[in-house]
Amino acid sequence: MAKAKKEENNSKPSQRISFLKALLILIGADLVLLFAPGFGILNSVFYIGSLISWPALILGIGLLLLGFRGLFRKS
Protein backbone atom coordinates (compact mmCIF):
# COMPACT_ATOMS: atom_id res chain seq x y z
CA MET A 1 0.00 0.00 0.00
CA ALA A 2 1.14 3.51 -0.73
CA LYS A 3 2.01 5.78 2.13
CA ALA A 4 -0.10 8.85 2.72
CA LYS A 5 1.65 12.12 2.00
CA LYS A 6 2.50 14.28 4.95
CA GLU A 7 0.35 17.33 5.34
CA GLU A 8 2.27 20.41 4.20
CA ASN A 9 2.10 23.68 6.05
CA ASN A 10 -0.16 26.15 4.32
CA SER A 11 1.33 29.61 4.40
CA LYS A 12 -2.03 31.35 4.03
CA PRO A 13 -4.49 31.18 6.90
CA SER A 14 -7.94 30.04 5.90
CA GLN A 15 -10.65 32.67 5.72
CA ARG A 16 -14.26 32.20 6.68
CA ILE A 17 -17.23 34.12 5.37
CA SER A 18 -19.60 35.57 7.92
CA PHE A 19 -23.15 34.38 7.29
CA LEU A 20 -24.71 37.58 8.62
CA LYS A 21 -22.55 39.76 6.37
CA ALA A 22 -23.40 37.64 3.32
CA LEU A 23 -27.08 37.97 4.20
CA LEU A 24 -26.72 41.76 4.45
CA ILE A 25 -25.15 41.80 0.98
CA LEU A 26 -28.01 39.78 -0.48
CA ILE A 27 -30.69 41.96 1.11
CA GLY A 28 -28.93 45.15 0.01
CA ALA A 29 -28.57 43.90 -3.56
CA ASP A 30 -32.26 42.96 -3.65
CA LEU A 31 -33.29 46.41 -2.46
CA VAL A 32 -31.12 48.10 -5.06
CA LEU A 33 -32.37 45.89 -7.90
CA LEU A 34 -36.03 46.19 -6.93
CA PHE A 35 -36.37 49.85 -5.97
CA ALA A 36 -33.79 51.77 -8.03
CA PRO A 37 -35.61 54.84 -9.39
CA GLY A 38 -36.15 54.72 -13.11
CA PHE A 39 -34.79 51.25 -13.85
CA GLY A 40 -35.63 49.04 -10.86
CA ILE A 41 -37.65 45.89 -11.43
CA LEU A 42 -40.63 47.02 -9.37
CA ASN A 43 -40.49 50.52 -10.85
CA SER A 44 -40.74 49.12 -14.37
CA VAL A 45 -43.87 47.09 -13.49
CA PHE A 46 -45.63 49.33 -10.96
CA TYR A 47 -45.51 53.01 -10.21
CA ILE A 48 -43.59 53.44 -7.00
CA GLY A 49 -43.08 57.01 -5.98
CA SER A 50 -39.76 58.58 -5.17
CA LEU A 51 -40.80 58.77 -1.51
CA ILE A 52 -40.26 55.01 -1.27
CA SER A 53 -37.70 54.28 -3.98
CA TRP A 54 -34.91 56.71 -2.97
CA PRO A 55 -34.77 55.72 0.73
CA ALA A 56 -34.88 52.04 -0.25
CA LEU A 57 -32.01 52.59 -2.68
CA ILE A 58 -29.94 54.40 -0.04
CA LEU A 59 -30.71 51.69 2.51
CA GLY A 60 -29.70 48.99 0.01
CA ILE A 61 -26.39 50.70 -0.76
CA GLY A 62 -25.76 51.11 2.96
CA LEU A 63 -26.41 47.42 3.59
CA LEU A 64 -24.06 46.51 0.73
CA LEU A 65 -21.29 48.65 2.18
CA LEU A 66 -21.86 47.29 5.68
CA GLY A 67 -21.83 43.72 4.41
CA PHE A 68 -18.69 44.04 2.29
CA ARG A 69 -16.80 45.81 5.07
CA GLY A 70 -16.50 42.75 7.29
CA LEU A 71 -17.30 39.83 4.97
CA PHE A 72 -14.08 37.83 5.42
CA ARG A 73 -12.70 36.87 8.78
CA LYS A 74 -9.68 34.88 9.83
CA SER A 75 -10.27 31.43 11.23
N, C-alpha and C positions, 0 to 999 in steps of 0.2 A: 504494500500500500504506500501511496505517496504521502510524504510528510506535509502537514499544513504549513503554509508560509507564516512567518512571524509577523505580527501586526506592526506596521511602521508608524512612526510618530507623524502625526499630521501637524504641519506648522500653522495652519489656520484654525482658529477655534470655530466650532460650529455655531451657527446663528439660528435663533428660533424666531418665528413670526408670532407676534402677539395677536390673539384671536379678536380681542376687543378693537384693536387698531385696524385690523383688516375689515371688521364689521363697520367701523366708522367710515372707511374708504368706500365701501359698497353703498352705504346709505347716502353719503355725500354725492357720489357719482349718479345715483338714481335721482336725487333732487335736481341736480344740474341738468340731466338729460330730460327730465319730465317738465320742469318749470322754466327753462331758459326763455326769456321774453323774445318773441319773434320766431324762434326756430325750435322750441321745445316740443316734445311729442304731444303733451296735453294741450299746448297752445295751438298746435296745428289742427287738432280735432275739435276742441271746445274753445270758447272765448273765456280766458282767465285774465282778469284785470291785472294791471301792474301793481296793485296793492298787495296781491298775493305772490305774483311771480318774482318780483325783485327781492323781497326778503327771503324767499325760498332759495333763490339762486345764491344769495350772499351766505345763507346758512349752509348750503351744500358746499360751497368753496371753502368755508371755514372748517367744515367737517373733514374735507379732503386734506387740508393743510394740517389739521390736528392729527389725523390718522397717519399721514406720511412722516410726520416729525418723529414718532417713536415706534415705527413699524418693526424694525429689527432689534433684537436684543441678544446679548451674549448668553451662552448657556454654560 
